[in-house]
């Protein structure tokens, strides 16, 4: 079973942060890990601010370097994920597969995968 991969997302410096996050959902985590951007109120960004503006006010980071970081991060995130169809196939071929549910008890109680183990 292989994880699905995608081509690098197309990112540009003139994209708003809303567009960046829509294109690359893990971007905020990657920006915070690499540059301490976007993780708290003091280092946050506005959804309407462009990626280039965020880079400029954060030590004038090179936009191309930040875009490469976000693309690499997105590729890594994609490699760790499988589709629902792949998951169903994996469960069918490995009935002993252990599935861990790391949501809240309320979420798990509302809906869960039969046989999954809740870890809050």
N, CA, C and O atoms as a DFTB+ gen file, in Angstrom:
480 C
 N C O
     1  1       0.867      -1.170       0.000
     2  2       0.000       0.000       0.000
     3  2       0.906       1.223       0.000
     4  3       1.697       1.413       0.924
     5  1       0.797       2.020      -0.992
     6  2       1.602       3.232      -1.045
     7  2       0.734       4.450      -0.758
     8  3      -0.445       4.494      -1.109
     9  1       1.341       5.422      -0.120
    10  2       0.636       6.675       0.130
    11  2       0.520       7.422      -1.188
    12  3       1.320       7.211      -2.100
    13  1      -0.462       8.284      -1.285
    14  2      -0.593       9.040      -2.524
    15  2       0.306      10.275      -2.452
    16  3       0.492      10.873      -1.393
    17  1       0.841      10.626      -3.580
    18  2       1.673      11.810      -3.655
    19  2       1.104      12.724      -4.725
    20  3       0.409      12.285      -5.641
    21  1       1.404      13.964      -4.593
    22  2       0.935      14.938      -5.560
    23  2       2.119      15.753      -6.025
    24  3       3.180      15.743      -5.402
    25  1       1.931      16.461      -7.129
    26  2       2.988      17.359      -7.570
    27  2       3.025      18.556      -6.624
    28  3       2.033      18.845      -5.956
    29  1       4.149      19.249      -6.560
    30  2       4.241      20.394      -5.655
    31  2       3.149      21.415      -5.955
    32  3       2.865      21.695      -7.120
    33  1       2.537      21.970      -4.915
    34  2       1.505      22.971      -5.150
    35  2       2.113      24.227      -5.757
    36  3       3.264      24.570      -5.488
    37  1       1.328      24.899      -6.572
    38  2       1.779      26.156      -7.174
    39  2       1.540      27.273      -6.166
    40  3       0.399      27.556      -5.803
    41  1       2.604      27.895      -5.724
    42  2       2.541      29.005      -4.778
    43  2       3.268      30.195      -5.371
    44  3       4.252      30.041      -6.095
    45  1       2.769      31.390      -5.054
    46  2       3.391      32.630      -5.515
    47  2       3.408      33.616      -4.361
    48  3       2.588      33.524      -3.448
    49  1       4.319      34.539      -4.399
    50  2       4.424      35.558      -3.368
    51  2       3.233      36.475      -3.286
    52  3       2.961      37.037      -2.225
    53  1       2.503      36.645      -4.394
    54  2       1.355      37.558      -4.373
    55  2       0.055      36.881      -3.914
    56  3      -1.002      37.512      -3.905
    57  1       0.134      35.612      -3.536
    58  2      -1.046      34.911      -3.024
    59  2      -1.319      35.357      -1.591
    60  3      -0.392      35.552      -0.805
    61  1      -2.606      35.517      -1.258
    62  2      -2.938      35.845       0.135
    63  2      -2.693      34.599       0.986
    64  3      -2.606      33.483       0.474
    65  1      -2.586      34.816       2.279
    66  2      -2.361      33.690       3.171
    67  2      -3.556      32.746       3.160
    68  3      -3.388      31.544       3.368
    69  1      -4.746      33.259       2.924
    70  2      -5.909      32.389       2.778
    71  2      -5.706      31.447       1.600
    72  3      -5.978      30.251       1.706
    73  1      -5.231      31.976       0.481
    74  2      -4.979      31.153      -0.703
    75  2      -3.848      30.158      -0.450
    76  3      -3.924      29.004      -0.873
    77  1      -2.801      30.607       0.239
    78  2      -1.673      29.730       0.543
    79  2      -2.150      28.554       1.392
    80  3      -1.810      27.405       1.109
    81  1      -2.934      28.837       2.431
    82  2      -3.411      27.779       3.326
    83  2      -4.401      26.846       2.642
    84  3      -4.465      25.660       2.965
    85  1      -5.168      27.373       1.707
    86  2      -6.093      26.521       0.950
    87  2      -5.308      25.595       0.019
    88  3      -5.660      24.426      -0.142
    89  1      -4.260      26.113      -0.582
    90  2      -3.440      25.344      -1.508
    91  2      -2.538      24.352      -0.777
    92  3      -2.274      23.255      -1.268
    93  1      -2.079      24.750       0.381
    94  2      -1.094      23.978       1.140
    95  2      -1.531      23.960       2.612
    96  3      -1.034      24.759       3.406
    97  1      -2.454      23.061       2.986
    98  2      -3.048      23.096       4.323
    99  2      -2.067      23.068       5.492
   100  3      -2.379      23.596       6.559
   101  1      -0.908      22.477       5.321
   102  2       0.078      22.423       6.403
   103  2       1.012      23.612       6.445
   104  3       1.992      23.600       7.190
   105  1       0.726      24.654       5.651
   106  2       1.646      25.792       5.539
   107  2       1.875      26.500       6.867
   108  3       3.004      26.884       7.171
   109  1       0.837      26.677       7.653
   110  2       1.019      27.406       8.914
   111  2       1.957      26.638       9.841
   112  3       2.818      27.236      10.486
   113  1       1.795      25.326       9.910
   114  2       2.694      24.512      10.728
   115  2       4.132      24.608      10.222
   116  3       5.061      24.730      11.020
   117  1       4.321      24.554       8.913
   118  2       5.664      24.622       8.341
   119  2       6.297      25.987       8.580
   120  3       7.478      26.075       8.915
   121  1       5.513      27.059       8.410
   122  2       6.044      28.404       8.646
   123  2       6.441      28.591      10.106
   124  3       7.466      29.206      10.404
   125  1       5.637      28.064      11.003
   126  2       5.953      28.211      12.420
   127  2       7.198      27.408      12.776
   128  3       8.072      27.905      13.487
   129  1       7.288      26.179      12.291
   130  2       8.431      25.327      12.610
   131  2       9.749      25.909      12.095
   132  3      10.770      25.854      12.781
   133  1       9.719      26.461      10.897
   134  2      10.958      26.963      10.294
   135  2      11.292      28.397      10.672
   136  3      12.463      28.740      10.833
   137  1      10.263      29.247      10.817
   138  2      10.520      30.679      10.973
   139  2       9.791      31.330      12.145
   140  3       9.897      32.541      12.339
   141  1       9.062      30.552      12.920
   142  2       8.238      31.080      14.015
   143  2       7.265      32.146      13.500
   144  3       7.146      33.237      14.059
   145  1       6.580      31.789      12.423
   146  2       5.568      32.669      11.823
   147  2       4.216      31.976      11.916
   148  3       4.070      30.823      11.509
   149  1       3.228      32.688      12.453
   150  2       1.854      32.214      12.413
   151  2       1.396      31.312      13.529
   152  3       0.290      30.776      13.467
   153  1       2.208      31.125      14.546
   154  2       1.821      30.213      15.606
   155  2       1.153      30.870      16.797
   156  3       0.539      30.185      17.614
   157  1       1.260      32.173      16.910
   158  2       0.662      32.860      18.055
   159  2       0.288      34.285      17.628
   160  3       0.568      34.706      16.506
   161  1      -0.342      35.008      18.539
   162  2      -0.810      36.347      18.189
   163  2       0.342      37.288      17.820
   164  3       0.199      38.104      16.910
   165  1       1.459      37.186      18.503
   166  2       2.566      38.113      18.228
   167  2       3.270      37.832      16.905
   168  3       3.888      38.730      16.332
   169  1       3.185      36.603      16.417
   170  2       3.861      36.290      15.144
   171  2       2.859      35.895      14.060
   172  3       3.241      35.329      13.035
   173  1       1.585      36.193      14.283
   174  2       0.537      35.813      13.352
   175  2       0.556      36.602      12.059
   176  3       1.389      37.487      11.866
   177  1      -0.360      36.274      11.190
   178  2      -0.514      36.993       9.926
   179  2      -1.989      37.151       9.635
   180  3      -2.823      36.407      10.151
   181  1      -2.296      38.112       8.818
   182  2      -3.668      38.374       8.407
   183  2      -4.004      37.480       7.220
   184  3      -3.146      37.248       6.369
   185  1      -5.230      36.975       7.144
   186  2      -5.620      36.146       5.997
   187  2      -5.496      36.875       4.661
   188  3      -5.309      36.237       3.625
   189  1      -5.599      38.218       4.674
   190  2      -5.518      38.984       3.427
   191  2      -4.098      39.425       3.090
   192  3      -3.855      39.953       2.006
   193  1      -3.173      39.216       3.998
   194  2      -1.767      39.558       3.762
   195  2      -1.203      38.579       2.730
   196  3      -1.557      37.400       2.739
   197  1      -0.338      39.053       1.851
   198  2       0.269      38.151       0.871
   199  2       1.470      37.447       1.494
   200  3       2.030      37.895       2.494
   201  1       1.843      36.350       0.883
   202  2       3.016      35.620       1.335
   203  2       4.252      36.520       1.268
   204  3       5.092      36.484       2.167
   205  1       4.365      37.310       0.230
   206  2       5.508      38.226       0.100
   207  2       5.518      39.249       1.239
   208  3       6.581      39.584       1.761
   209  1       4.348      39.742       1.621
   210  2       4.281      40.698       2.735
   211  2       4.686      40.034       4.047
   212  3       5.393      40.639       4.853
   213  1       4.252      38.821       4.265
   214  2       4.636      38.085       5.474
   215  2       6.151      37.895       5.501
   216  3       6.785      38.079       6.540
   217  1       6.720      37.533       4.374
   218  2       8.178      37.346       4.297
   219  2       8.905      38.662       4.558
   220  3       9.903      38.690       5.279
   221  1       8.410      39.741       3.976
   222  2       9.071      41.047       4.118
   223  2       9.116      41.507       5.571
   224  3      10.131      42.044       6.014
   225  1       8.045      41.307       6.310
   226  2       8.037      41.791       7.688
   227  2       8.603      40.785       8.684
   228  3       8.596      41.032       9.890
   229  1       9.083      39.672       8.192
   230  2       9.749      38.680       9.026
   231  2      11.189      38.523       8.562
   232  3      11.575      37.517       7.967
   233  1      11.956      39.544       8.854
   234  2      13.390      39.567       8.531
   235  2      13.663      39.472       7.042
   236  3      14.717      38.994       6.625
   237  1      12.700      39.934       6.235
   238  2      12.860      39.953       4.782
   239  2      13.280      38.588       4.228
   240  3      14.227      38.475       3.450
   241  1      12.549      37.568       4.651
   242  2      12.839      36.213       4.182
   243  2      12.716      36.134       2.666
   244  3      11.824      36.754       2.088
   245  1      13.596      35.381       2.016
   246  2      13.484      35.213       0.563
   247  2      12.202      34.438       0.219
   248  3      12.016      33.306       0.666
   249  1      11.338      35.046      -0.562
   250  2      10.048      34.439      -0.902
   251  2      10.245      33.086      -1.578
   252  3       9.534      32.131      -1.263
   253  1      11.190      32.993      -2.493
   254  2      11.425      31.724      -3.190
   255  2      11.814      30.618      -2.210
   256  3      11.394      29.472      -2.369
   257  1      12.605      30.953      -1.210
   258  2      13.026      29.979      -0.194
   259  2      11.821      29.509       0.624
   260  3      11.684      28.321       0.914
   261  1      10.962      30.439       0.988
   262  2       9.772      30.098       1.768
   263  2       8.817      29.244       0.934
   264  3       8.245      28.277       1.438
   265  1       8.647      29.595      -0.327
   266  2       7.800      28.794      -1.215
   267  2       8.340      27.376      -1.324
   268  3       7.568      26.418      -1.278
   269  1       9.648      27.228      -1.466
   270  2      10.250      25.893      -1.553
   271  2      10.001      25.104      -0.269
   272  3       9.691      23.914      -0.321
   273  1      10.134      25.760       0.874
   274  2       9.857      25.114       2.152
   275  2       8.409      24.612       2.199
   276  3       8.155      23.476       2.599
   277  1       7.470      25.457       1.791
   278  2       6.062      25.080       1.820
   279  2       5.758      23.943       0.849
   280  3       4.977      23.047       1.166
   281  1       6.368      23.978      -0.320
   282  2       6.168      22.899      -1.290
   283  2       6.738      21.583      -0.766
   284  3       6.107      20.534      -0.895
   285  1       7.935      21.638      -0.174
   286  2       8.544      20.425       0.381
   287  2       7.703      19.873       1.530
   288  3       7.508      18.662       1.641
   289  1       7.213      20.760       2.374
   290  2       6.382      20.353       3.497
   291  2       5.092      19.691       3.000
   292  3       4.655      18.674       3.537
   293  1       4.498      20.286       1.971
   294  2       3.268      19.727       1.401
   295  2       3.530      18.333       0.830
   296  3       2.720      17.425       1.020
   297  1       4.638      18.160       0.143
   298  2       4.990      16.859      -0.421
   299  2       5.151      15.824       0.698
   300  3       4.680      14.693       0.577
   301  1       5.814      16.218       1.778
   302  2       6.014      15.323       2.915
   303  2       4.674      14.949       3.537
   304  3       4.428      13.778       3.824
   305  1       3.809      15.935       3.746
   306  2       2.480      15.669       4.303
   307  2       1.701      14.706       3.409
   308  3       1.058      13.780       3.905
   309  1       1.756      14.921       2.099
   310  2       1.021      14.074       1.155
   311  2       1.524      12.634       1.184
   312  3       0.739      11.698       1.033
   313  1       2.823      12.455       1.378
   314  2       3.405      11.116       1.400
   315  2       2.955      10.321       2.628
   316  3       3.021       9.092       2.628
   317  1       2.502      11.014       3.668
   318  2       2.069      10.343       4.894
   319  2       0.587       9.985       4.876
   320  3       0.100       9.330       5.798
   321  1      -0.123      10.397       3.859
   322  2      -1.570      10.209       3.814
   323  2      -1.951       9.138       2.804
   324  3      -1.267       8.918       1.804
   325  1      -3.074       8.474       3.100
   326  2      -3.657       7.544       2.130
   327  2      -5.106       7.963       1.921
   328  3      -5.705       8.625       2.768
   329  1      -5.645       7.576       0.807
   330  2      -7.026       7.922       0.494
   331  2      -7.972       6.986       1.260
   332  3      -7.549       5.928       1.725
   333  1      -9.238       7.367       1.391
   334  2     -10.214       6.458       2.020
   335  2     -10.301       5.110       1.303
   336  3     -10.459       4.075       1.950
   337  1     -10.201       5.115      -0.013
   338  2     -10.254       3.861      -0.770
   339  2      -9.041       2.994      -0.432
   340  3      -9.177       1.784      -0.249
   341  1      -7.853       3.607      -0.349
   342  2      -6.652       2.864       0.022
   343  2      -6.778       2.316       1.447
   344  3      -6.368       1.187       1.715
   345  1      -7.340       3.108       2.354
   346  2      -7.532       2.667       3.736
   347  2      -8.470       1.474       3.788
   348  3      -8.195       0.499       4.487
   349  1      -9.573       1.541       3.056
   350  2     -10.538       0.442       3.028
   351  2      -9.884      -0.828       2.487
   352  3     -10.104      -1.919       3.013
   353  1      -9.095      -0.684       1.455
   354  2      -8.386      -1.825       0.874
   355  2      -7.382      -2.401       1.877
   356  3      -7.255      -3.619       2.006
   357  1      -6.684      -1.537       2.570
   358  2      -5.705      -1.980       3.564
   359  2      -6.391      -2.742       4.698
   360  3      -5.908      -3.790       5.127
   361  1      -7.507      -2.220       5.178
   362  2      -8.253      -2.907       6.241
   363  2      -8.754      -4.260       5.758
   364  3      -8.774      -5.229       6.518
   365  1      -9.161      -4.326       4.491
   366  2      -9.633      -5.600       3.943
   367  2      -8.528      -6.639       3.848
   368  3      -8.765      -7.827       4.064
   369  1      -7.326      -6.194       3.525
   370  2      -6.209      -7.134       3.368
   371  2      -5.492      -7.422       4.687
   372  3      -4.745      -8.395       4.795
   373  1      -5.725      -6.567       5.690
   374  2      -5.075      -6.764       6.998
   375  2      -6.111      -6.604       8.114
   376  3      -6.193      -5.542       8.732
   377  1      -6.891      -7.635       8.373
   378  2      -7.937      -7.526       9.386
   379  2      -7.400      -7.235      10.788
   380  3      -8.144      -6.773      11.653
   381  1      -6.125      -7.502      11.014
   382  2      -5.505      -7.241      12.316
   383  2      -4.972      -5.802      12.432
   384  3      -4.370      -5.439      13.443
   385  1      -5.196      -5.000      11.401
   386  2      -4.693      -3.627      11.391
   387  2      -5.261      -2.858      12.579
   388  3      -6.472      -2.862      12.801
   389  1      -4.412      -2.215      13.324
   390  2      -4.849      -1.445      14.487
   391  2      -5.051       0.007      14.076
   392  3      -4.145       0.640      13.535
   393  1      -6.233       0.523      14.336
   394  2      -6.586       1.888      13.973
   395  2      -6.734       2.701      15.252
   396  3      -7.535       2.362      16.123
   397  1      -5.964       3.767      15.358
   398  2      -6.007       4.638      16.527
   399  2      -6.777       5.903      16.203
   400  3      -6.510       6.553      15.192
   401  1      -7.727       6.257      17.049
   402  2      -8.537       7.459      16.892
   403  2      -8.053       8.461      17.935
   404  3      -8.179       8.218      19.135
   405  1      -7.504       9.580      17.485
   406  2      -6.910      10.558      18.410
   407  2      -7.772      11.806      18.568
   408  3      -7.273      12.882      18.897
   409  1      -9.060      11.649      18.330
   410  2      -9.983      12.767      18.507
   411  2     -10.493      12.784      19.943
   412  3     -10.053      11.986      20.770
   413  1     -11.411      13.682      20.239
   414  2     -12.008      13.732      21.575
   415  2     -13.005      12.592      21.738
   416  3     -13.472      12.020      20.753
   417  1     -13.329      12.266      22.987
   418  2     -14.317      11.219      23.251
   419  2     -15.648      11.546      22.593
   420  3     -16.304      10.664      22.040
   421  1     -16.051      12.825      22.650
   422  2     -17.330      13.234      22.048
   423  2     -17.335      12.985      20.542
   424  3     -18.327      12.505      19.994
   425  1     -16.244      13.305      19.883
   426  2     -16.157      13.063      18.440
   427  2     -16.204      11.564      18.146
   428  3     -16.900      11.118      17.233
   429  1     -15.453      10.799      18.934
   430  2     -15.419       9.345      18.755
   431  2     -16.793       8.725      18.992
   432  3     -17.230       7.854      18.240
   433  1     -17.474       9.188      20.054
   434  2     -18.801       8.649      20.360
   435  2     -19.813       8.994      19.275
   436  3     -20.719       8.211      18.992
   437  1     -19.656      10.172      18.667
   438  2     -20.587      10.601      17.617
   439  2     -20.450       9.736      16.366
   440  3     -21.451       9.336      15.772
   441  1     -19.227       9.452      15.972
   442  2     -18.975       8.618      14.794
   443  2     -17.533       8.116      14.862
   444  3     -16.610       8.875      15.157
   445  1     -17.363       6.845      14.589
   446  2     -16.017       6.277      14.599
   447  2     -15.946       5.064      13.679
   448  3     -16.968       4.519      13.262
   449  1     -14.747       4.663      13.381
   450  2     -14.514       3.483      12.561
   451  2     -14.642       2.266      13.474
   452  3     -13.946       2.193      14.487
   453  1     -15.501       1.321      13.148
   454  2     -15.654       0.139      13.998
   455  2     -14.299      -0.542      14.239
   456  3     -13.514      -0.758      13.316
   457  1     -14.058      -0.867      15.502
   458  2     -12.812      -1.541      15.884
   459  2     -11.670      -0.594      16.176
   460  3     -10.599      -1.039      16.587
   461  1     -11.864       0.694      15.976
   462  2     -10.797       1.649      16.267
   463  2     -10.636       1.810      17.775
   464  3     -11.577       1.586      18.536
   465  1      -9.428       2.202      18.200
   466  2      -9.119       2.416      19.609
   467  2      -8.995       3.914      19.851
   468  3      -8.241       4.603      19.164
   469  1      -9.737       4.410      20.826
   470  2      -9.689       5.827      21.155
   471  2      -8.490       6.142      22.026
   472  3      -8.287       5.502      23.058
   473  1      -7.701       7.110      21.627
   474  2      -6.576       7.627      22.415
   475  2      -6.766       9.140      22.513
   476  3      -6.469       9.863      21.561
   477  1      -7.248       9.614      23.633
   478  2      -7.471      11.066      23.761
   479  2      -6.196      11.763      24.172
   480  3      -6.184      12.984      24.330
